[in-house]
Amino acid sequence: MKILIVEDEIELIESMATYLENEDFICEKATNFFDAEDKLISFNYDVVILDITLPDGSGIDLLKMIKDKDAKVGVLIVSAKDSLDDKLKGLDLGADDYITKPFHLAELNSRINSLLRRQKFDGSDMIVFNEIEIDPTSKEVTIDNKLIELTKKEYNLLLYFIANKNKVVTKESIAEHLWGDEIEMADSFDFIYTHLGNLRKKIKKYGANDYVKTMYGLGYKFSE
Amino acid sequence: MKLIERTGRSYLILSLVIFLLFGIVLYFILTAVMSNRLDEKLRYNKEVISKRIKYDYPLTIFEEPEILTEAENVLYPKDTVIYKDTLIFHAIEGLEGVENTEEFEKYRQLTAYETFPTGERYKIITRNSLVRNQDFVTIITLLTIFITLLLVAGLWFFNTRTANKIWKPFYHNLNSLKNFSIQNQKPIELKSSNIDEFTELNGSIKSLTEKLSSDYNNLKEFTENASHEMQTPLAIMQSKIELLLQSTNLNESEVNQLQSIYQAGQRLSKLNKTLLTLAKVENRQFSEIEKVNLSELITTKIEIYEDFIEAKKLVIETEIEPEIILETNSTMVDMLITNLLSNAIRHNIEKGTIFMKLSATHFHISNSGNELSVSPENLFNRFKKASSSADSSGLGLAIVKKICEINEWKIDYTFLDEQHQIIVRF
């Protein structure tokens, strides 16, 4: 999978690229409008991560260009402004998702994954992690072909973990992923324990391994 | 005291003083002129008498002319003329049915000591009544008073009439100045006047309010811009720490320190986001008006917060009238309800209660909890928080208040029966 990251802040581009390359994405970087335009004309990408405010132009114009060339390319807008206008404008013009700075890298990764899933319309694209299989279209989870019942939050949590497998995922990013960032409650971490506990119990009950590891007080890691 | 009254009063006092002085001066001048005339007349009479004595001696009017005493001869050795005012007793016999009048009347009197060529010395007294003079003075006084009153009345009438006309734009402008609010972005409307001072004042007010508005806007924009500018460095910080956390060779103490930095960064970015929201509300960026079903919104919000409500074992009671629809901005109402509900959960006690009531006129939310450590008046101010906990930015209620202000809703807080109560009246 090839990703183009358009962002004028080099340090941020580096972080994103490092995290995503670790997930076996091939990342190309462009730090200005000109570079991005050049790369978009010359190469094809599966996903473009696009900062709207660039020093020499607007990301919105790039977005038009991308969608004119190939409407299937997934575009994730990254913006420092979470103003509704920008968001609506971006989405109206064909952007597939919108994320506001500062964001969690795990969240970015999860968004890109779901964007890529949506691109493949056939729905046969199952998410597989050892004995766990997830069908994102029907939102069904099976372990060793046995269907397990998960609540919406447990399902989202599992999907988030698998998208960021082998990575330390912080509690903050989980809370934000499950409840949205407008819910600012410090005690929301307690609810992660509740939902996580239930998820773990259900997975174990159906005979899968407990893949969730606690990383000190910081977060969790979903790995073998 | 109004300026008109103040100046009117000065004019009044001044004119009273002037008329009083005028009256007094007039009185004295008239009296002087008249007594001069009178004295002349007395002198003339005296001349007539002395001529009669000279040529017509002995006087026919008197049986016995008054000859000077020795003492008077000594006192006035030469010819002397003495003028004086004197009172003379009158007794007038009344006619039938009318009482006798007895009174003293004022007279002007001339006493002359004269030596005649024959060597005889006479004392001649002539008098004239002053009553007519006094009448005259009375009339003058009355006239003066009358004119003064006329002037005062005229002045007052004229003053109020012109003043009303002249001051009308001033009062209009004063009123618009009173109603001027820097927050509603409307330029001040001033009525022009052809009085130089007022025109100048209007000019000054206009430039002052314009300056004020532009400063205020700059300040607001500054908050928003500053918050925006902070987002990117925050994003870099956060992403770098998240990457660092992926490295496998960290020991526990390093992880703990990283965690502290990470959490501080999180706090900062949440605070920043809230500040940005507040700035946006203040900048009236949520101006799109639509129909919002408040009943539905509240029900949905309660569902979203279910986890949090259950975790604290809160009992939630609602009296929500269905289909309450407000014409307002949906984002702002969403923020309002979110903030109020999350406050009610966050500042609640274990196994506490939340009560919500919605009607067409108001929204009432109350929750159990401990009494505030900040005074209720300060509750809606920025960064006023009852607890120093990290999870509360102290901006939530400031946002709530701002939203109410923009929508012209009234918000009140009371603490009653161990319950924090907030009522928003639409």
Interface residues (C-beta under 8 A of the other chain):
Chain A: E9 E11 L12 S15 M16 T18 Y19 N22 A80 K81 D82 S83 L84 T100 K101 P102 F103 H104 L105 A106 K167 V168 T170 E172 S173 W179 D181 E182 I183 E184 M185 A186 D187 S188 D190 F191 T194 M215 Y216 G217 L218 G219
Chain B: H228 E229 Q231 T232 L234 A235 I236 M237 Q238 S239 K240 E242 L243 L245 Q246 E252 V255 N256 L258 Q259 Y262 Q263 G265 Q266 S269 K270 K273 T274 L276 K280 Q285 F286 I304 Y305 D307 F308 A311 T331 T338 S342 I345 R346 S389 A390 D391 S393
